[in-house]
Amino acid sequence: MNIAELKNYLYSSPEKIQLILEDNGFHHIKIHSGTADSYFTYGNKDGDNPTACTTYITPSLLTINYTRNICQSKDSCDLIDLISFVRETGLFETLKYISEISGISYYHKFNDDMPESLRIIKKIKEMLNKAPSTDEDNIPITPKNERILSYYLPYVNDTFYNDSIS
């Protein structure tokens, strides 16, 4: 599973977003349905403002915390950034937590649920819409088995630490 697939899964299941917010102690969680966008408003667990945060129910899960600086080095934040900030965890731990609380495995492959015929059509659409590129950054990152981590010593790499990879 990659981040885009997880966000798309949460986008299609707003009740999972509410469950994640409740589990992290946010209060006054309320969903607002508008003509263009739906969104959640809620308060920080240690705050008294019931509308301190907003999460838009869009594929990007844009999240704004009006009373906390959760995105110090980025222009915009999402639900994953908020949960990572609140739980004080790195990206891996946050993704693992969100997938567990949502009822799916961290290693879940969303394409496995799809019939083979639809997978082929999806691949063809991706090839048609994809501009020719040799950029290796476009290759999706697949999670590795946690057993591999036992091969390494528990020392911090400053480059990884600066990228919020603990």
JOBELKA-V397619 format. One record per residue. RES is the residue in one letter. SS is DSSP state (H for helix, E for strand, - for the rest). Layout:
RES|SS, RES|SS
This chain:
M|-, N|-, I|H, A|H, E|H, L|H, K|H, N|H, Y|H, L|H, Y|H, S|-, S|-, P|H, E|H, K|H, I|H, Q|H, L|H, I|H, L|H, E|H, D|H, N|-, G|-, F|-, H|E, H|E, I|E, K|E, I|E, H|E, S|E, G|-, T|-, A|-, D|-, S|E, Y|E, F|E, T|E, Y|E, G|E, N|-, K|-, D|-, G|-, D|-, N|-, P|-, T|-, A|-, C|E, T|E, T|E, Y|E, I|-, T|-, P|-, S|-, L|-, L|E, T|E, I|E, N|E, Y|-, T|-, R|-, N|-, I|-, C|-, Q|-, S|-, K|-, D|-, S|-, C|E, D|E, L|H, I|H, D|H, L|H, I|H, S|H, F|H, V|H, R|H, E|-, T|-, G|-, L|H, F|H, E|H, T|H, L|H, K|H, Y|H, I|H, S|H, E|H, I|H, S|-, G|-, I|-, S|-, Y|-, Y|-, H|-, K|-, F|H, N|H, D|H, D|H, M|-, P|-, E|H, S|H, L|H, R|H, I|H, I|H, K|H, K|H, I|H, K|H, E|H, M|H, L|H, N|H, K|-, A|-, P|-, S|-, T|-, D|-, E|H, D|H, N|H, I|-, P|-, I|-, T|-, P|-, K|-, N|-, E|H, R|H, I|H, L|H, S|H, Y|H, Y|-, L|-, P|-, Y|-, V|-, N|-, D|H, T|H, F|H, Y|H, N|H, D|-, S|-, I|-, S|-
